[in-house]
Amino acid sequence: MKVGIIRCQQTEDMCPGTTDFKVAREGKLAFAETGPVEVIGFLSCGGCPGKKAISRAKLMVDRGAEIIAFASCIKKGNPIGFPCPHFAQINEAVIKKVGSEVQVIDWTH
């Protein structure tokens, strides 16, 4: 399966996403149910309040993503310890935009 990952723009300069790529490749943690997946896109939310996440998720689906995953920096706040205050709204809007045939995972590791 192919996955597009959306990350928090606030953490880009602190996290290169290596753990996101590793758990996807190995099919671990959030990808335990799907098994190993191929990352086809790794984009930020566009910055607060995360409105660009919706169009970016759709773009990755249009380019072959079968799963959209939010990197753990958004829901869990890794590594800065501050979860996105807009996560619930972003998650709901992404699910609505990409449709029910696309799985949405709300964390990676």
C-alpha positions, 0 to 999 in steps of 0.5 A: 500500500502507498501512504502520504504523510502530513507533518506539523510545519512547526517541527520541520527544523527539529525532525527529519521524519526518519522515524515516520519513514522507518515505521512505515517501511517496517510496518510497525506501530501505526502501520502494524495493521497494514504491514509495510507501506511505501511513502509516496509523499511527506508534506507539512500541514502548511502552518497554523491553523493547518488548512493546507493539510486538506488540499495536500492530502487530496493531492497525495491521494490523486497521486496514488496514496491509499492511506493518509497518515498524520505524523505523530508531531501533530496529534501527540506533539512529538518532539516539542511536546505540544500537540496541534490544537487544530488536529480534530478539525484538520482530521475531520476535514481530511477524512471528508475530502479524501472520502471513505475509501482512503484510510486515515491514520492519526499518528505514526509512532 
